[in-house]
Amino acid sequence: MLFLAAAFALLFVFWLLLSGFFTPFLLAAGVGSAIAVVLLARRMGVADLEAFPLVMWKATYRYWPWLLAEVVKSGWAVTRIVLDPKLPISPTMVRFRPSQRTPVGLVTHANSITLTPGTIAVEATPEEFLVHGLTRDGALGCVDSEMDRRVAALEPAR
């Protein structure tokens, strides 16, 4: 029940942040939407610790600023490559084994790779990730990376 209440609160706050208006109708619509999503999730059987990982919240406060910095650094690097008249790209695909074991950890890692400019997680399975990089260094930087270690630290102890 705690998960359902926390999910409702999070969804409603998200609604408020996106809306920016606090009229009675919009507040009621936000409450109704959050309740509907929570009830549907409960009925589908997906309202559990895996779907709403409370244990990951503290660690994400350290992860998100780091990821944002990586996105900015990678964005700057890709911008320099694109603006270079010689366009020094070396598209590369790499395969590696991620250290995450939970679906949330695997999805977080794959999405973090894709959010970082210049790299895309093409395939993501528990056994192997296939990543495309705009440059060879960018692609190889995903193998045994700091990102892998940081996302693994987000997962609950095994």
C-alpha positions as CSV (number, residue, x, y, z in Angstrom):
1,M,0.0,0.0,0.0
2,L,3.0,2.3,0.7
3,F,4.1,1.9,-2.9
4,L,0.6,2.9,-4.2
5,A,0.5,6.0,-2.0
6,A,4.0,7.0,-3.0
7,A,3.3,6.4,-6.7
8,F,0.1,8.5,-6.4
9,A,2.0,11.3,-4.7
10,L,4.9,11.2,-7.3
11,L,2.4,11.2,-10.2
12,F,0.4,14.0,-8.8
13,V,3.5,16.2,-8.2
14,F,4.7,15.4,-11.7
15,W,1.3,16.5,-13.0
16,L,1.6,19.8,-11.0
17,L,5.1,20.4,-12.3
18,L,4.1,19.9,-15.9
19,S,0.8,21.8,-15.6
20,G,2.0,24.9,-13.8
21,F,-1.6,26.0,-13.3
22,F,-3.5,25.5,-10.0
23,T,-7.1,25.9,-11.0
24,P,-9.6,23.6,-9.3
25,F,-10.4,21.8,-12.5
26,L,-6.7,21.0,-13.3
27,L,-6.0,19.9,-9.7
28,A,-9.0,17.6,-9.8
29,A,-7.9,16.3,-13.2
30,G,-4.4,15.6,-11.8
31,V,-5.8,13.7,-8.8
32,G,-8.1,11.7,-11.1
33,S,-5.3,10.9,-13.5
34,A,-2.9,9.8,-10.8
35,I,-5.6,7.6,-9.1
36,A,-6.4,6.1,-12.5
37,V,-2.8,5.2,-13.3
38,V,-2.2,3.8,-9.8
39,L,-5.4,1.7,-10.0
40,L,-4.5,0.4,-13.5
41,A,-1.0,-0.4,-12.4
42,R,-2.4,-2.3,-9.4
43,R,-4.9,-4.2,-11.6
44,M,-2.2,-5.1,-14.1
45,G,0.0,-6.4,-11.2
46,V,2.9,-4.1,-12.0
47,A,2.6,-1.9,-8.8
48,D,5.5,-3.4,-6.9
49,L,9.0,-2.7,-5.8
50,E,10.4,-3.4,-9.2
51,A,8.0,-0.9,-10.9
52,F,8.6,1.8,-8.2
53,P,12.0,1.2,-6.8
54,L,12.1,3.2,-3.6
55,V,15.5,1.8,-2.7
56,M,17.0,3.6,-5.7
57,W,15.9,7.1,-4.7
58,K,18.9,8.2,-2.6
59,A,21.5,6.9,-5.0
60,T,19.8,8.7,-7.9
61,Y,20.6,12.1,-6.4
62,R,24.3,11.3,-7.0
63,Y,23.7,9.6,-10.4
64,W,21.6,12.3,-12.2
65,P,24.1,15.2,-11.7
66,W,26.9,12.9,-12.9
67,L,24.8,11.8,-15.9
68,L,23.9,15.4,-16.8
69,A,27.6,16.4,-16.8
70,E,28.4,13.4,-19.1
71,V,25.6,14.4,-21.4
72,V,27.0,18.0,-21.6
73,K,30.6,16.7,-22.2
74,S,29.4,14.3,-24.9
75,G,27.2,16.9,-26.5
76,W,30.2,19.3,-26.7
77,A,32.4,16.5,-28.2
78,V,29.7,15.6,-30.8
79,T,29.3,19.3,-31.7
80,R,33.0,19.7,-32.3
81,I,33.0,16.6,-34.5
82,V,30.0,17.8,-36.6
83,L,31.5,21.3,-37.0
84,D,34.9,20.0,-38.0
85,P,35.2,20.3,-41.9
86,K,36.9,16.8,-42.0
87,L,34.0,15.2,-40.0
88,P,36.3,12.9,-38.1
89,I,33.8,10.1,-37.3
90,S,34.6,6.4,-37.0
91,P,31.3,4.6,-36.4
92,T,31.8,1.6,-34.3
93,M,29.6,-1.1,-32.7
94,V,30.7,-2.8,-29.5
95,R,29.3,-5.7,-27.5
96,F,29.8,-6.0,-23.7
97,R,28.3,-7.7,-20.7
98,P,26.5,-5.2,-18.3
99,S,26.9,-5.7,-14.6
100,Q,23.3,-4.9,-13.8
101,R,21.0,-7.8,-12.9
102,T,17.5,-6.2,-12.4
103,P,15.3,-5.0,-15.2
104,V,15.3,-1.5,-13.8
105,G,19.1,-1.5,-13.7
106,L,19.5,-2.7,-17.2
107,V,16.9,-0.2,-18.6
108,T,18.6,2.6,-16.6
109,H,22.0,1.7,-18.1
110,A,20.7,1.3,-21.7
111,N,18.8,4.6,-21.5
112,S,21.7,6.4,-20.0
113,I,23.9,5.2,-22.9
114,T,21.3,6.4,-25.4
115,L,20.8,9.8,-23.6
116,T,24.6,10.5,-24.0
117,P,25.1,12.1,-27.4
118,G,27.2,10.0,-29.8
119,T,26.1,6.6,-28.4
120,I,23.0,4.5,-28.8
121,A,22.1,1.2,-27.1
122,V,21.0,-0.8,-30.1
123,E,20.2,-4.0,-28.2
124,A,20.0,-4.6,-24.4
125,T,19.7,-8.0,-22.8
126,P,20.8,-9.2,-19.4
127,E,23.7,-11.0,-21.1
128,E,24.8,-8.4,-23.5
129,F,24.5,-4.8,-24.7
130,L,25.2,-3.8,-28.3
131,V,26.1,-0.1,-28.5
132,H,26.7,2.0,-31.6
133,G,29.1,4.9,-31.2
134,L,29.7,7.9,-33.5
135,T,33.5,7.4,-32.8
136,R,35.5,4.4,-31.9
137,D,36.6,6.0,-28.6
138,G,33.0,6.8,-27.7
139,A,31.8,3.3,-28.3
140,L,34.8,1.7,-26.5
141,G,34.1,4.1,-23.6
142,C,30.9,2.1,-22.8
143,V,32.8,-1.1,-22.2
144,D,33.6,-1.6,-18.5
145,S,32.7,2.0,-17.9
146,E,32.1,4.4,-15.1
147,M,28.4,4.5,-16.1
148,D,28.2,0.7,-15.7
149,R,29.6,1.0,-12.2
150,R,27.4,3.9,-11.2
151,V,24.2,2.2,-12.5
152,A,25.1,-1.0,-10.7
153,A,25.5,1.0,-7.5
154,L,21.9,2.1,-8.0
155,E,20.6,-1.4,-7.7
156,P,19.6,-2.9,-4.4
157,A,22.2,-5.3,-2.8
158,R,22.0,-8.7,-4.3
